[in-house]
């Protein structure tokens, strides 16, 4: 019995690709390190050395690009990819019947009427997030009407929380 060299080669090839990707990302991480304020560098290095996978490194870089900014197109692509992943993850958490409302074109209007705990606030928040993130609508072009201030404040807090997660 001879080992399956084709399978071994595929495994080695995958590990090599991951190693090269990690090296490329680490170079970007060092570029961002140079832009950090001196008082943030120790925590950055401590966090940097806990990272094991390219996916984790991309999230780490996206968080840092948010904080320090960069005009590097590859870093901006990493940030855009992280935002898209976070948006898709948030959409996947929605009930399948609600997702089409969130993803509908901006010209469509909706009345959301349901009982307590049905997910109205989450649906409105996700609709706004999709309009801004995926359909590139300006936030000031969106109008959400509610019957009381408590709901308005709740929506605002949840949108802030979501957009923090989306790295805006």
CORURZI-V339043 format. One record per residue. N is the residue number from 1. PHI is phi in degrees with one decimal (none if undefined). D_CENTER is the distance of its C-alpha to the mean C-alpha in Angstrom with 2 decimals. Layout:
BEGIN
[[N & PHI & D_CENTER] [N & PHI & D_CENTER]]
END
This chain:
BEGIN
[[1 & none & 47.74] [2 & -96.9 & 45.66] [3 & -65.9 & 41.97] [4 & -81.6 & 39.55] [5 & -67.4 & 38.77] [6 & -63.2 & 36.53] [7 & -67.0 & 34.15] [8 & -63.2 & 34.45] [9 & -61.6 & 33.74] [10 & -64.0 & 30.55] [11 & -63.2 & 29.38] [12 & -64.2 & 30.40] [13 & -60.5 & 28.77] [14 & -64.3 & 25.39] [15 & -63.7 & 25.75] [16 & -65.4 & 26.78] [17 & -61.2 & 23.78] [18 & -64.8 & 21.46] [19 & -63.7 & 23.66] [20 & -65.3 & 23.57] [21 & -62.5 & 19.79] [22 & -63.3 & 19.66] [23 & -62.8 & 22.39] [24 & -63.0 & 20.61] [25 & -67.0 & 17.45] [26 & -63.0 & 19.86] [27 & -62.4 & 21.55] [28 & -65.0 & 18.45] [29 & -60.8 & 17.97] [30 & -70.2 & 21.61] [31 & -60.8 & 21.24] [32 & -68.3 & 18.71] [33 & -55.5 & 21.12] [34 & -64.6 & 23.82] [35 & -88.0 & 22.04] [36 & -71.5 & 21.54] [37 & -65.4 & 24.09] [38 & -53.7 & 26.70] [39 & -71.6 & 26.17] [40 & -97.2 & 22.52] [41 & -68.5 & 23.53] [42 & -62.3 & 24.96] [43 & -61.9 & 21.91] [44 & -58.9 & 19.82] [45 & -64.4 & 22.42] [46 & -58.4 & 22.67] [47 & -66.9 & 18.95] [48 & -55.7 & 19.16] [49 & -79.1 & 22.05] [50 & -93.9 & 20.40] [51 & -81.1 & 17.93] [52 & -115.9 & 19.33] [53 & -121.9 & 17.07] [54 & -59.0 & 15.38] [55 & -65.0 & 12.09] [56 & -65.4 & 12.39] [57 & -65.5 & 13.55] [58 & -63.3 & 10.64] [59 & -63.5 & 8.34] [60 & -60.5 & 11.44] [61 & -64.6 & 11.89] [62 & -60.3 & 8.56] [63 & -60.1 & 9.48] [64 & -73.9 & 12.94] [65 & -59.3 & 12.52] [66 & -54.8 & 11.14] [67 & -75.7 & 14.27] [68 & -103.3 & 16.90] [69 & 76.8 & 15.95] [70 & -169.8 & 17.25] [71 & -97.8 & 18.83] [72 & -67.1 & 18.56] [73 & -64.7 & 17.37] [74 & -68.1 & 16.16] [75 & -66.3 & 13.98] [76 & -65.2 & 12.61] [77 & -66.0 & 11.99] [78 & -62.4 & 10.11] [79 & -62.7 & 7.86] [80 & -61.9 & 7.75] [81 & -64.9 & 7.23] [82 & -64.0 & 4.24] [83 & -63.6 & 2.98] [84 & -63.7 & 5.37] [85 & -60.7 & 5.00] [86 & -65.2 & 3.06] [87 & -66.3 & 5.63] [88 & -62.7 & 8.08] [89 & -61.7 & 8.11] [90 & -65.9 & 8.85] [91 & -66.4 & 11.34] [92 & -67.2 & 12.91] [93 & -76.5 & 13.82] [94 & -75.0 & 15.95] [95 & -62.6 & 19.59] [96 & -54.3 & 20.38] [97 & -74.6 & 22.81] [98 & -90.1 & 20.35] [99 & -58.9 & 17.68] [100 & -59.5 & 20.09] [101 & -65.0 & 20.48] [102 & -65.3 & 16.82] [103 & -92.1 & 16.83] [104 & -65.3 & 20.31] [105 & -60.3 & 21.14] [106 & -63.4 & 21.29] [107 & -70.5 & 25.10] [108 & -84.8 & 25.31] [109 & -105.9 & 26.11] [110 & -137.7 & 25.98] [111 & -114.4 & 27.88] [112 & -107.0 & 26.23] [113 & -131.6 & 29.10] [114 & -156.0 & 28.93] [115 & -74.5 & 30.22] [116 & -62.6 & 28.75] [117 & 78.4 & 25.91] [118 & -83.4 & 25.20] [119 & 97.3 & 21.58] [120 & -61.9 & 22.38] [121 & -63.9 & 20.23] [122 & -62.5 & 17.09] [123 & -62.2 & 18.01] [124 & -63.1 & 18.59] [125 & -61.7 & 15.38] [126 & -67.6 & 13.39] [127 & -62.2 & 15.87] [128 & -61.4 & 15.29] [129 & -61.1 & 11.50] [130 & -66.4 & 12.28] [131 & -60.2 & 15.12] [132 & -76.9 & 13.33] [133 & -75.3 & 10.22] [134 & -90.1 & 12.07] [135 & -102.7 & 15.61] [136 & 56.5 & 15.32] [137 & -80.2 & 17.63] [138 & -70.9 & 18.45] [139 & -54.4 & 17.77] [140 & -76.4 & 21.52] [141 & -95.0 & 22.36] [142 & -108.4 & 21.20] [143 & -120.6 & 23.80] [144 & -117.8 & 23.40] [145 & -103.8 & 26.76] [146 & -137.7 & 27.47] [147 & -84.3 & 30.83] [148 & -150.1 & 30.49] [149 & -65.0 & 28.84] [150 & -57.5 & 27.48] [151 & -66.6 & 25.20] [152 & -59.5 & 24.13] [153 & -64.9 & 23.27] [154 & -63.6 & 21.46] [155 & -61.9 & 19.29] [156 & -60.3 & 18.66] [157 & -63.5 & 17.72] [158 & -69.0 & 15.33] [159 & -66.1 & 13.64] [160 & -59.6 & 13.47] [161 & -61.9 & 11.99] [162 & -65.3 & 9.29] [163 & -70.5 & 8.55] [164 & -66.9 & 8.70] [165 & -63.9 & 6.03] [166 & -80.2 & 3.92] [167 & 68.9 & 5.90] [168 & -103.0 & 8.73]]
END
